[in-house]
Amino acid sequence: MKSIISIILILFSYQAFSCSCICAIENPVDAYLNFPDVYIGKVERIEKVDGYKQKLKIKVGKIYKGNPSKTILVVKDFNYSDCNKPFFYEGDDWLFFTSKDKNGDQIINYCNPSKNFEPSNYIKRTSEKRAKKYRNDFKRYLKVIDFALKSDVLNSLSLKKMNPIRGGGITFQKREKFKSLQSKFENDFGIYLIKFNSDRSINSIKIVQSLGEVVDSFIIKNTNESKNWQNFGDKMRSDFFEKNQSKILFFWKKGISYGL
């Protein structure tokens, strides 16, 4: 079975929260592949279970994948601060990414990528400009999830949760050139699937969602020339690479940021 590492190059940020999680999955393709249940739901009721758990009662809407239940446990991990997990309010609509614990309970814990359609607490205290940006960014995020749902290539990949390697396939020396090509992007996002040989050399690069011939050619050429894939230490090799493994490269159209 192939395992997946999503290699993230995120080219815009939400700035919707006062802090960010260094290991959060912010790439929508990465989130879609890494969680068994992906769906839209409304938080109807919030119950406190104990000092570090909440129980959410959910009205389940559109299901992208999985078999979600109407109850979610929100679990605090004491190794991470509260700002690294979503905050929930009754009545809010969410795009949920959930998994199940050893007891079979549907859970959300630290660094979960679930997204609020329109976070009421944030919208009330921010500027109209930022509120509009949040809404537009969320629509773009959903557009990628809709694409992933319909992609035979992405849905054929096996599920494997692993931390992303930041920096994508664009070397530091080529990033300015890459930014100059953004005006040539023919789609809102690009997705590329890399297959590796057992020695971590690149076997092939498949275009899943094109950004146009000029940009595709630059990405593929630069990725093939990059030596980053083979320069990890022994620990990184064992953590991130296995025989004939595949990775995802993901690119947004607008802005430039290497992590939220």
C-alpha positions as a Markdown table, in Angstrom:
| # | Residue | x | y | z |
|---|---|---|---|---|
| 1 | Met | 0.0 | 0.0 | 0.0 |
| 2 | Lys | 1.2 | 3.5 | -0.7 |
| 3 | Ser | 1.3 | 6.0 | 2.0 |
| 4 | Ile | 0.9 | 9.8 | 1.7 |
| 5 | Ile | 2.7 | 12.8 | 2.8 |
| 6 | Ser | 1.2 | 16.1 | 1.7 |
| 7 | Ile | 4.0 | 18.5 | 0.9 |
| 8 | Ile | 2.5 | 21.9 | 1.4 |
| 9 | Leu | 3.2 | 25.2 | -0.2 |
| 10 | Ile | 0.3 | 27.4 | 0.8 |
| 11 | Leu | 0.1 | 30.6 | -1.0 |
| 12 | Phe | -2.3 | 32.6 | 1.1 |
| 13 | Ser | -3.3 | 32.6 | 4.8 |
| 14 | Tyr | -6.6 | 33.2 | 6.6 |
| 15 | Gln | -5.3 | 35.2 | 9.6 |
| 16 | Ala | -8.6 | 34.3 | 11.2 |
| 17 | Phe | -7.2 | 33.3 | 14.6 |
| 18 | Ser | -4.7 | 34.9 | 17.0 |
| 19 | Cys | -2.4 | 31.9 | 16.9 |
| 20 | Ser | -1.6 | 29.0 | 14.7 |
| 21 | Cys | -0.6 | 25.4 | 15.0 |
| 22 | Ile | 2.8 | 24.4 | 13.6 |
| 23 | Cys | 1.6 | 20.9 | 12.8 |
| 24 | Ala | -1.9 | 21.8 | 11.6 |
| 25 | Ile | -3.1 | 20.5 | 8.2 |
| 26 | Glu | -4.1 | 23.6 | 6.3 |
| 27 | Asn | -3.9 | 22.2 | 2.8 |
| 28 | Pro | -7.4 | 21.0 | 1.9 |
| 29 | Val | -6.1 | 18.0 | -0.1 |
| 30 | Asp | -3.9 | 16.9 | 2.8 |
| 31 | Ala | -6.9 | 17.2 | 5.1 |
| 32 | Tyr | -9.2 | 15.3 | 2.8 |
| 33 | Leu | -6.7 | 12.4 | 2.4 |
| 34 | Asn | -5.8 | 12.2 | 6.1 |
| 35 | Phe | -9.3 | 12.0 | 7.7 |
| 36 | Pro | -11.8 | 9.2 | 7.3 |
| 37 | Asp | -14.8 | 11.4 | 7.8 |
| 38 | Val | -15.3 | 14.7 | 5.9 |
| 39 | Tyr | -18.7 | 16.4 | 6.0 |
| 40 | Ile | -20.6 | 19.6 | 6.7 |
| 41 | Gly | -22.6 | 19.9 | 9.9 |
| 42 | Lys | -24.3 | 22.4 | 12.3 |
| 43 | Val | -23.4 | 22.5 | 16.0 |
| 44 | Glu | -26.8 | 22.2 | 17.6 |
| 45 | Arg | -25.7 | 21.7 | 21.2 |
| 46 | Ile | -22.4 | 21.7 | 23.3 |
| 47 | Glu | -22.1 | 19.6 | 26.4 |
| 48 | Lys | -19.2 | 19.6 | 28.9 |
| 49 | Val | -18.1 | 16.0 | 29.5 |
| 50 | Asp | -15.2 | 16.7 | 32.0 |
| 51 | Gly | -12.3 | 19.1 | 32.5 |
| 52 | Tyr | -10.8 | 18.5 | 29.0 |
| 53 | Lys | -13.6 | 17.2 | 26.8 |
| 54 | Gln | -16.7 | 18.6 | 25.1 |
| 55 | Lys | -19.5 | 16.7 | 23.4 |
| 56 | Leu | -20.9 | 18.3 | 20.3 |
| 57 | Lys | -24.4 | 17.3 | 19.0 |
| 58 | Ile | -24.3 | 17.7 | 15.2 |
| 59 | Lys | -26.9 | 18.0 | 12.5 |
| 60 | Val | -25.0 | 16.3 | 9.7 |
| 61 | Gly | -25.4 | 17.8 | 6.2 |
| 62 | Lys | -23.4 | 17.0 | 3.1 |
| 63 | Ile | -21.1 | 14.0 | 3.5 |
| 64 | Tyr | -17.9 | 14.1 | 1.3 |
| 65 | Lys | -16.6 | 10.8 | 2.7 |
| 66 | Gly | -17.0 | 8.4 | 5.6 |
| 67 | Asn | -19.9 | 7.6 | 7.8 |
| 68 | Pro | -20.0 | 10.4 | 10.5 |
| 69 | Ser | -22.1 | 10.2 | 13.6 |
| 70 | Lys | -24.2 | 12.9 | 15.2 |
| 71 | Thr | -21.9 | 13.2 | 18.2 |
| 72 | Ile | -18.3 | 14.5 | 18.3 |
| 73 | Leu | -15.9 | 14.5 | 21.3 |
| 74 | Val | -13.6 | 17.5 | 21.4 |
| 75 | Val | -10.5 | 16.3 | 23.2 |
| 76 | Lys | -7.8 | 18.6 | 24.7 |
| 77 | Asp | -4.2 | 17.4 | 24.4 |
| 78 | Phe | -2.1 | 18.7 | 27.3 |
| 79 | Asn | 1.0 | 19.0 | 25.1 |
| 80 | Tyr | -0.6 | 21.7 | 23.1 |
| 81 | Ser | -2.3 | 25.0 | 23.9 |
| 82 | Asp | -6.1 | 25.5 | 23.4 |
| 83 | Cys | -5.5 | 27.8 | 20.5 |
| 84 | Asn | -4.4 | 24.8 | 18.4 |
| 85 | Lys | -7.9 | 23.2 | 18.3 |
| 86 | Pro | -11.1 | 24.7 | 16.9 |
| 87 | Phe | -13.5 | 26.6 | 19.2 |
| 88 | Phe | -17.1 | 25.8 | 18.8 |
| 89 | Tyr | -20.3 | 27.8 | 19.3 |
| 90 | Glu | -23.9 | 26.6 | 19.1 |
| 91 | Gly | -25.5 | 27.4 | 15.8 |
| 92 | Asp | -22.3 | 27.6 | 13.7 |
| 93 | Asp | -21.9 | 25.6 | 10.5 |
| 94 | Trp | -18.7 | 23.7 | 10.0 |
| 95 | Leu | -16.7 | 21.7 | 7.5 |
| 96 | Phe | -15.7 | 18.8 | 9.8 |
| 97 | Phe | -12.6 | 16.5 | 9.5 |
| 98 | Thr | -13.0 | 13.8 | 12.1 |
| 99 | Ser | -11.5 | 10.4 | 13.0 |
| 100 | Lys | -12.4 | 7.7 | 15.6 |
| 101 | Asp | -10.5 | 6.8 | 18.7 |
| 102 | Lys | -9.9 | 3.3 | 20.1 |
| 103 | Asn | -13.4 | 3.3 | 21.6 |
| 104 | Gly | -15.0 | 4.1 | 18.3 |
| 105 | Asp | -16.0 | 7.6 | 19.4 |
| 106 | Gln | -15.8 | 10.3 | 16.7 |
| 107 | Ile | -13.2 | 12.9 | 17.8 |
| 108 | Ile | -11.6 | 16.2 | 17.2 |
| 109 | Asn | -8.3 | 17.0 | 19.0 |
| 110 | Tyr | -5.4 | 19.4 | 18.7 |
| 111 | Cys | -4.4 | 20.8 | 15.2 |
| 112 | Asn | -7.6 | 19.7 | 13.6 |
| 113 | Pro | -8.2 | 21.4 | 10.2 |
| 114 | Ser | -12.0 | 21.6 | 10.6 |
| 115 | Lys | -13.3 | 25.0 | 9.2 |
| 116 | Asn | -16.1 | 27.2 | 10.4 |
| 117 | Phe | -18.2 | 28.5 | 7.6 |
| 118 | Glu | -18.5 | 31.9 | 9.3 |
| 119 | Pro | -17.1 | 32.1 | 12.8 |
| 120 | Ser | -19.5 | 34.3 | 14.6 |
| 121 | Asn | -17.1 | 35.4 | 17.3 |
| 122 | Tyr | -14.4 | 36.4 | 14.8 |
| 123 | Ile | -16.8 | 38.1 | 12.3 |
| 124 | Lys | -18.2 | 40.3 | 15.1 |
| 125 | Arg | -14.8 | 41.7 | 16.1 |
| 126 | Thr | -12.9 | 41.9 | 12.8 |
| 127 | Ser | -13.1 | 44.4 | 9.9 |
| 128 | Glu | -15.5 | 43.9 | 7.0 |
| 129 | Lys | -12.5 | 43.5 | 4.7 |
| 130 | Arg | -11.1 | 40.6 | 6.7 |
| 131 | Ala | -14.6 | 39.1 | 7.1 |
| 132 | Lys | -15.0 | 39.2 | 3.4 |
| 133 | Lys | -11.6 | 37.6 | 2.8 |
| 134 | Tyr | -12.5 | 34.8 | 5.2 |
| 135 | Arg | -15.7 | 34.0 | 3.4 |
| 136 | Asn | -14.0 | 34.1 | 0.0 |
| 137 | Asp | -11.1 | 31.9 | 1.3 |
| 138 | Phe | -13.6 | 29.4 | 2.7 |
| 139 | Lys | -15.4 | 29.1 | -0.6 |
| 140 | Arg | -12.0 | 28.4 | -2.3 |
| 141 | Tyr | -11.2 | 25.8 | 0.3 |
| 142 | Leu | -14.6 | 24.1 | -0.3 |
| 143 | Lys | -13.9 | 24.2 | -4.0 |
| 144 | Val | -10.8 | 22.0 | -3.5 |
| 145 | Ile | -12.7 | 19.6 | -1.3 |
| 146 | Asp | -15.3 | 19.3 | -4.1 |
| 147 | Phe | -12.5 | 18.6 | -6.6 |
| 148 | Ala | -11.0 | 15.9 | -4.3 |
| 149 | Leu | -14.3 | 14.2 | -3.9 |
| 150 | Lys | -14.6 | 13.8 | -7.7 |
| 151 | Ser | -10.9 | 12.9 | -8.3 |
| 152 | Asp | -10.4 | 9.2 | -9.1 |
| 153 | Val | -6.6 | 9.8 | -8.7 |
| 154 | Leu | -6.9 | 11.3 | -5.2 |
| 155 | Asn | -9.5 | 8.8 | -4.0 |
| 156 | Ser | -7.3 | 5.9 | -5.1 |
| 157 | Leu | -4.6 | 6.9 | -2.7 |
| 158 | Ser | -4.3 | 5.1 | 0.6 |
| 159 | Leu | -5.0 | 6.9 | 3.9 |
| 160 | Lys | -1.9 | 7.7 | 6.0 |
| 161 | Lys | -1.7 | 10.5 | 8.5 |
| 162 | Met | 1.8 | 12.0 | 8.6 |
| 163 | Asn | 3.2 | 15.5 | 9.3 |
| 164 | Pro | 3.8 | 17.6 | 6.1 |
| 165 | Ile | 7.2 | 18.5 | 4.9 |
| 166 | Arg | 7.1 | 22.3 | 4.4 |
| 167 | Gly | 8.5 | 24.0 | 1.3 |
| 168 | Gly | 6.9 | 22.0 | -1.4 |
| 169 | Gly | 8.9 | 21.3 | -4.6 |
| 170 | Ile | 10.0 | 24.8 | -5.2 |
| 171 | Thr | 13.6 | 25.4 | -4.0 |
| 172 | Phe | 14.4 | 28.6 | -2.2 |
| 173 | Gln | 16.4 | 30.0 | -5.2 |
| 174 | Lys | 13.4 | 29.5 | -7.5 |
| 175 | Arg | 10.7 | 31.0 | -5.3 |
| 176 | Glu | 10.9 | 34.5 | -6.8 |
| 177 | Lys | 10.6 | 33.1 | -10.3 |
| 178 | Phe | 7.6 | 31.1 | -9.1 |
| 179 | Lys | 5.9 | 34.1 | -7.7 |
| 180 | Ser | 6.4 | 35.9 | -11.0 |
| 181 | Leu | 4.4 | 33.1 | -12.7 |
| 182 | Gln | 1.3 | 33.5 | -10.4 |
| 183 | Ser | -0.4 | 35.8 | -12.9 |
| 184 | Lys | -0.2 | 32.9 | -15.4 |
| 185 | Phe | -2.1 | 30.4 | -13.2 |
| 186 | Glu | -5.0 | 29.1 | -15.2 |
| 187 | Asn | -6.8 | 27.6 | -12.2 |
| 188 | Asp | -7.3 | 28.6 | -8.5 |
| 189 | Phe | -5.1 | 25.7 | -7.4 |
| 190 | Gly | -2.7 | 23.1 | -8.7 |
| 191 | Ile | -2.2 | 19.5 | -7.5 |
| 192 | Tyr | 0.7 | 17.2 | -8.5 |
| 193 | Leu | 1.3 | 13.6 | -7.5 |
| 194 | Ile | 5.0 | 12.5 | -7.2 |
| 195 | Lys | 5.9 | 8.9 | -7.2 |
| 196 | Phe | 9.4 | 8.0 | -5.8 |
| 197 | Asn | 11.7 | 5.1 | -6.3 |
| 198 | Ser | 13.1 | 3.2 | -3.3 |
| 199 | Asp | 16.2 | 5.4 | -3.1 |
| 200 | Arg | 13.9 | 8.5 | -2.9 |
| 201 | Ser | 14.7 | 9.6 | -6.5 |
| 202 | Ile | 11.7 | 10.8 | -8.5 |
| 203 | Asn | 10.0 | 8.1 | -10.6 |
| 204 | Ser | 7.2 | 10.3 | -12.1 |
| 205 | Ile | 5.1 | 13.4 | -11.6 |
| 206 | Lys | 1.5 | 13.3 | -12.5 |
| 207 | Ile | -0.6 | 16.5 | -13.0 |
| 208 | Val | -3.9 | 16.0 | -11.0 |
| 209 | Gln | -5.1 | 19.6 | -11.4 |
| 210 | Ser | -3.2 | 21.8 | -13.9 |
| 211 | Leu | -2.1 | 25.4 | -13.4 |
| 212 | Gly | -1.5 | 25.8 | -17.2 |
| 213 | Glu | 1.3 | 24.6 | -19.4 |
| 214 | Val | 3.9 | 27.2 | -18.5 |
| 215 | Val | 3.4 | 26.8 | -14.8 |
| 216 | Asp | 3.2 | 23.0 | -14.9 |
| 217 | Ser | 6.4 | 22.9 | -16.9 |
| 218 | Phe | 8.2 | 25.1 | -14.3 |
| 219 | Ile | 7.0 | 23.0 | -11.3 |
| 220 | Ile | 7.8 | 19.7 | -12.9 |
| 221 | Lys | 11.3 | 20.8 | -14.1 |
| 222 | Asn | 12.1 | 22.4 | -10.7 |
| 223 | Thr | 10.8 | 19.4 | -8.8 |
| 224 | Asn | 12.8 | 16.9 | -10.9 |
| 225 | Glu | 16.0 | 19.0 | -10.3 |
| 226 | Ser | 15.5 | 19.4 | -6.6 |
| 227 | Lys | 17.8 | 17.3 | -4.4 |
| 228 | Asn | 15.7 | 18.0 | -1.3 |
| 229 | Trp | 14.0 | 14.6 | -1.5 |
| 230 | Gln | 17.2 | 12.7 | -0.8 |
| 231 | Asn | 18.8 | 15.1 | 1.7 |
| 232 | Phe | 16.9 | 14.2 | 4.8 |
| 233 | Gly | 18.8 | 12.6 | 7.7 |
| 234 | Asp | 18.2 | 9.0 | 8.8 |
| 235 | Lys | 15.4 | 10.0 | 11.2 |
| 236 | Met | 13.6 | 12.0 | 8.5 |
| 237 | Arg | 14.0 | 9.2 | 6.0 |
| 238 | Ser | 12.5 | 6.6 | 8.3 |
| 239 | Asp | 9.6 | 9.0 | 9.2 |
| 240 | Phe | 8.7 | 10.3 | 5.8 |
| 241 | Phe | 9.9 | 7.8 | 3.1 |
| 242 | Glu | 9.0 | 4.3 | 2.4 |
| 243 | Lys | 9.6 | 2.2 | -0.7 |
| 244 | Asn | 7.7 | 3.5 | -3.8 |
| 245 | Gln | 6.0 | 6.2 | -1.8 |
| 246 | Ser | 3.8 | 8.9 | -3.2 |
| 247 | Lys | 3.6 | 12.6 | -2.2 |
| 248 | Ile | 1.3 | 15.5 | -3.0 |
| 249 | Leu | 2.4 | 18.9 | -4.1 |
| 250 | Phe | -0.3 | 21.6 | -3.7 |
| 251 | Phe | -0.3 | 25.2 | -4.8 |
| 252 | Trp | -2.8 | 28.0 | -4.2 |
| 253 | Lys | -3.2 | 30.8 | -6.8 |
| 254 | Lys | -2.9 | 33.9 | -4.7 |
| 255 | Gly | -0.5 | 35.4 | -2.2 |
| 256 | Ile | 2.6 | 33.7 | -0.7 |
| 257 | Ser | 2.9 | 32.1 | 2.8 |
| 258 | Tyr | 4.8 | 29.1 | 4.0 |
| 259 | Gly | 2.6 | 28.1 | 6.8 |
| 260 | Leu | -0.3 | 29.6 | 8.9 |
